[in-house]
Amino acid sequence: MAGATLGFAVLAGCAPAPPGPTPIPIPGTIDRPREVNVIAREYTYDPSTVDLVPGETVLFHIVNAGLDVHEVVIGDARTQDAWEAAEAAVAGAPPGPTPVVSVPADRAGLRVVVTSGQRVDALWTVPMSRTPALVVGCHIPGHWAKGMQVAVRFIAP
């Protein structure tokens, strides 16, 4: 019995410590962009918040780890609304390639479409202003409504 108690005590002492805070990143530059991974799955993204430094240049590695086509649209509420309306117009399109949609350039933000299993890299310079708030979202018909969106958090270097 004492051996079982000792074994349990040893196992309890091996429990992993809670994760520490995420280190503050070194902002990327055009010559040395900071690499940021965004993984899309059915109706969610990893990470659950995208940390960016105003004015930095990032190299996004956008990976579709789901089965559906997904996209990453980074922009403010006006940008997200524009893509949601544009893509709603093609809802119910027959199977095949993702229909081509577009929005006016002043509302486009950053948009990358990725098919299942695909990785697409995109170089982007983060706006200097922290307002309006930015969001990462997917507007493939129905995806935004199912919660496929995460906030961008601006952090200081």
N, C-alpha and C positions, 0 to 999 in steps of 0.2 A: 504494500500500500504506500509506503514511504517513497519507493521508487517511482510509482505512478504520479505522486504529488510532485516530486522533484522534476520528473519529465514534463509535467504540465507547466510548472513554473519556468523551466528553461524555454519551452515553446512560447509562453506568454511574453517572455523577455525578448523574443526574436521578432515580435510584431514590427512591421515597418513604421518608421516615424512619419508623421504627416508631412506632406511636401512643403518645402519652404516657398517663400515668395518668388515669383518669376523675376529674374534679373532684368534690370533696365537695359534695353538694347542700345548698341552703338548705332546711331543713325546712319543709314546708307547714303552714299553719294553716287553721282552719275558714273564715276570711275570704279567704285566699289559698292554696288547696291546691296542692301541688306536682304537676305533671302527670307521669304515668308511663305509657309505652306498653308494652303487652304484645301481641305479635303471635303468633297461633297458626297453625301450619301442620300438615301431616300429621305428627303424632307428635313435634313439637318446639315450643319457644317461643323467641322473641327478646324480650328478651335471655336469655342462658344462665344468668344469676343476676339476681334482682330485688333491688336495693338499697333498703332502707327505713330510716328513722330512727325509733326507738321514740317513740311518742306523736304523731307528725306526722299531718296529714291529707293524703291523696293523692287525686287525681282520676285514676283509671285510665282509659286509652283502650284498650279491648280490641278488637283487630281480628282477624277470621278471614280470613287470607290463604290458607287451604286450601280444599279442595273438600268435606270432611266437616263436619258440625256439630262444634264443639268447645266446651269450657267452660274457665273459669278458676275453680278452687277454691283459695282461700288458707286454710290452716289447718295445724294440727299433725298428727302421725301419726294421732291418734284421729279427727280430722275427715276426713282422707283415707280412712281405713279405712271410716268410716261411709258416705261417698259411693260408694266402690267397691262395698260390699255392696248399697246401695240400687239402684245402676244395674245391677249384675250381674243383679238380679231381672228386669230388662226386656230383657236381651240376647235378640236374636232376634225382637224385636217387629216387626210388619209395617212396610213402608215408610210413611212419613207423618211427621206431627209428632213431635218428640222426646217420648217418654212422660214424664208428670209423675211425679217422684220427690221425696222429701223425707227429711230426717233430723231427729232432735230438735234443737230450737233451741240447746241447749248444745253441740252438735257441728257446727253448720252452717258456721261460718266465713263467708267471703265466697264466693258462687257466682254466676257470670255465664255464661249460655249464649249462644253466638253462632253464627249460621248463616253459610254461605259468603258472603264478601264483605261481611259486616255489621260495623259498629263499634258497640259499646255502651260507654257511659261509666258509671263507678261511683265514688261518693265513699266513702272509707273512712278511718277513723282507726286507725292502726297501734297494736296493744297496746303498753303501756309496757314490759312484761316481755320480755326476750330469750329466755326459756324458757317453754314448750318451743319447740323449733325449728319454724319455719314452712316450708311447701313450697307451690309453685304446681303444681297437677296437673289433669289432664283424666280424667274417669271415664266418658266415653261408652264403652260396652262395648268392651273391647280396647285402648283408647288408653293407659291407665296401664301395662298390661303391655308395650306397645311402647315405653315409655320417655318418655311425654309428661308430664314432671315436671322442675321446676327448683327449686333452693334459693332461699330468701329469706336475704339477708345483711343483718344489722343493722349499721348504720354510725353513727358519732358525727358530729354536725354540726360 
